[in-house]
Amino acid sequence: DTAVSQTPKYLVTQMGNDKSIKCEQNLGHDTMYWYKQDSKKFLKIMFSYNNKELIINETVPNRFSPKSPDKAHLNLHINSLELGDSAVYFCASSQDQTGTPNNEQFFGPGTRLTVL
Amino acid sequence: KQEVTQIPAALSVPEGENLVLNCSFTDSAIYNLQWFRQDPGKGLTSLLLIQSSQREQTSGRLNASLDKSSGRSTLYIAASQPGDSATYLCAVWSAGNMLTFGGGTRLMVKP
C-alpha cells in the first residue's frame, strides 16, 4: 500500500547509456514531481506535471525527458548519461498544483543513480 | 530568487532534551512552508505543513511556527528520543511555483 513508489531503488550504469526511472502514486493526486538530491544533500526540483501536463521545467538538460502516461505515473528518461548525473532522484506528488494551499508533498523512497 | 537556510547544520543532544531547529528564507512571498524528515538512505517524510496564513502547526511532540514577515520558521521537538535522529529539511513554496529546500539539519539524539 505504498503511496509513492519508484523503481528501481538502485541503478548503476556506464556513461553514455540511456536509462529510465519509473514513479507511481496511488494517492489520487493530480500533480507529480521529480527532484534531484546531489552529493551535498541539496534537493532541487527538476520537473512538475499536473494532470499529465508539464508545468515546471527547471533548467534541466534536455537529456532528461519526463513522461506522464497518466496522472498516476511520471517516468524520467535520461539519455547519454554523464558522471554528473549521479545523484538520488526523488519522485513526489501532491493533491493540487504548486502555489495552491493543498499541495502538501509526499515523496517516494528515491532512486540512487550511479554513473561510472 | 528564494534561498532557504537551516541552522544549525548538525546538532547532537542527549535524550529527553527539548530542541529548536531554525529555517530562514529570503523571499517572504510564500504560499506555505513544509518540514520534512529524511532518514539515511530513505525518502522524505512530511512532518508539518504551514499555510502562509497560519502561525503554527502541531503534531504530537512537534510544533512548527511561521513568521512570514521576518522570513523564519522554527521546528520545536519536545522530549527528544533516539528515534528522532534524522535529517530535518525545511522547504518553502514561493512565487514562480518553486519548492525550495534548505540544506537540512542533521540531528543526533543520544540515549
Interface residues (C-beta under 8 A of the other chain):
Chain A: V4 Y33 K40 K41 F42 L43 K44 I45 S48 I55 I56 E58 F90 A92 Q97 T98 G99 T100 P101 N103 E104 Q105 F106 F107 G108 P109 G110
Chain B: Y31 N32 Q34 F36 K42 G43 L44 T45 S46 L49 Q51 T87 L89 A91 W93 A95 N97 M98 L99 F101 G103 G104
